[in-house]
Amino acid sequence: MPSPSDQTVRDAITRLTAHDTRYAPQAYYWLLQSLERLLEKVVDEEKGLRHVGGEELVVSLVGQALDDYGPLAREVLHLWGIRKTLDFGEIVYALIGAGLLSKTSHDRLSDFDDVCDLDDALTAPFRTRRDGALPSPDEEPLPEFDD
């Protein structure tokens, strides 16, 4: 996978965002960096590289957004044009079309559709319960990913 700092990547993202203004350039760079982190984690945990599917990527991206931006994650993603999980897929498929990512014959854009309620997943960890307490770390706002 090419590095987000690579000139080829910058040129491709410039072309993509000039042609399709739905998503800010930052969304593409952030997604590529987040995917790179996920793949490093896969290699570390599984001792080898493997393909990452749409649902798994969405779950990872939501977690990464929460890690990177905390309570502002929803606002940051909205600022970039990302409002639902399908938007992640649209960005991924644009990057595939630009030759920066690849897919298998089993991958579909629909793999990214309605994986979770994105707004809820990005705000749930920061909402207080009726008793005024924050959710415990055990309360997982993200969907489970089954292997």
Residue pairs with C-beta under 8 A, 6 or more apart in sequence:
1 32
1 35
1 36
1 39
1 100
1 101
2 8
2 9
2 100
3 9
3 36
4 29
4 32
4 33
4 36
8 100
9 29
9 32
9 100
12 95
12 98
12 99
12 100
13 25
13 28
13 29
13 98
14 25
15 98
16 28
16 94
16 95
16 98
17 23
17 24
17 25
17 28
20 94
22 81
22 87
22 90
23 80
23 81
23 82
23 87
23 90
23 91
23 94
24 79
24 80
24 81
26 80
27 77
27 80
27 81
27 82
27 91
28 91
28 94
28 95
30 68
30 80
31 61
31 88
31 91
31 92
31 95
32 95
32 100
34 60
34 61
34 64
34 65
35 52
35 57
35 60
35 101
37 60
37 64
38 52
38 56
38 57
38 60
38 64
39 49
39 52
42 48
42 49
42 50
42 52
43 49
51 104
52 60
53 106
53 107
53 111
54 88
54 89
54 92
54 107
54 108
54 109
54 111
54 112
54 115
55 111
55 112
55 115
55 143
55 145
56 145
57 88
57 92
57 112
58 85
58 88
58 89
58 112
58 115
58 116
59 115
59 116
59 142
59 143
59 145
61 88
62 116
62 118
62 121
62 122
62 142
63 142
65 73
65 76
65 77
65 122
66 73
66 122
66 125
68 76
69 75
69 76
69 77
70 126
71 123
71 126
73 122
74 118
74 119
74 122
74 123
77 83
77 118
77 122
81 87
82 88
82 91
82 118
83 118
83 119
84 114
84 118
85 112
85 113
85 114
85 115
85 116
85 118
86 109
86 112
86 113
86 114
88 112
89 109
89 110
89 111
89 112
89 113
90 109
90 112
92 101
92 112
93 103
93 109
95 101
96 102
96 103
115 143
116 142
116 143
120 141
121 141
121 142
121 143
124 135
124 139
124 141
125 134
125 135
125 141
126 134
127 134
127 135
128 134
129 135
135 141
